[in-house]
Amino acid sequence: MLEKGTDADVLREMIGFAAERLMELEVQGLTGAGHGERSAERLAQRNGYRNRD
């Protein structure tokens, strides 16, 4: 990973990866399902639309 570029580039990629994982975990927690997982019991959808505060 260090061969790709400067330290700033590596840090940017690491933060981006961590942010994506955190968002994915948050969505899984809200919907009760992983990406592409179907369940008849859950009420929320993973299409990005849901009631927000």
N, C-alpha and C positions, 0 to 999 in steps of 0.2 A: 504494500500500500504506500510506503514511503517513496517508492520509485516513481509514482504517478506525478508528483509535483511538489509544490512548496508545503510547508507545515500548515499554512492557512487553508489550502485546498483539502488536505487530509482532515483537518478539524471540521471544515464545512461538511464534508461527506459523512463524518461520524455523527455530527449533530443532526444532519438530515435523516440518517438511518434511525437514530434514536427517536426523533420526533415522529417518523412514520410508524414505528413500532408502538409508541405510546398512543397515538391516535387509533391504531388498529385495535389495541387492547381496550381502549375506551368504548369504541363502537361495539366490540364483542360483549362488553359488560352491559351496554344499554340495550342491545337487541337480543342477547342470549344465544347468539349463533355466530359461528365463524364465517369467513368469506365463502360464499357458494353453498353454505349449509342451509337446508330447508327444514322447517319444523312447523307443524300445524298448531302447536300450542302458543307460539309467541305472537305478540300483537304488533311489534315494530318491524319495519322493513329496513334493509340495508341499501336502499336507493338514495339515501341522503335526505329524505323528507321525514320529519317527525316534529311534533310540537316541541318548541323550545321556550325556555323562560325568558 
